[in-house]
Amino acid sequence: MNPPPDAPPTSSTADDGHCYDGHLGRRIAACRVELGLTQQALAARIAISRVALSNLESGRSVPGERTVTLLAGIFGMEPWDLVEGTSYPPAKVDRLPLVTARHTEVELQLALLQRDLTWLESAPPALARDVVDRWRRDLAELERTTADPAQRALLRSALAGLR
């Protein structure tokens, strides 16, 4: 339930036990640090400048619905969870989507790879070789086109496991 439009900012304790005193920017910064991301890396992932992210974290600006949605997805939560208990404008809260994508294409492909590897344990050897060769090609192409260094590292690790 949304607070009334004239309600003052409230103190909020997130699931991790940290108090953000209704400050969305501090929550964003804490989530970023928890993931081990720099401001530059997170800003690149959501297509804003590092300065814009710095302004969000310091409270000098308020993120739009698009930015909140993208940040929530990266942080593995729903948009409402990110802004809950903060002074984020109620009119903007009402326009947030209920859910957001929480996984990247790389994470999806790696999950599918694990599923296939489990299935291939009982497959004929020739079929298993063909499927693994296809995964090598697909993961190599995905690594070539992935911009995020952490995601590329996950792909390199998966490719090394297929050798």
Secondary structure, 3 states (H helix, E strand, C coil): CCCCCCCCCCCCECCCCCECCCCHHHHHHHHHHHCCCCHHHHHHHHCCCHHHHHHHHHCCCCCCHHHHHHHHHHHCCCHHHHHCCCCCCHHHHCCCCCCCCCCCHHHHHHHHHHHHHHHHCCCCHHHHHHHHHHHHHHHHHHHHHCCCHHHHHHHHHHHHHCC
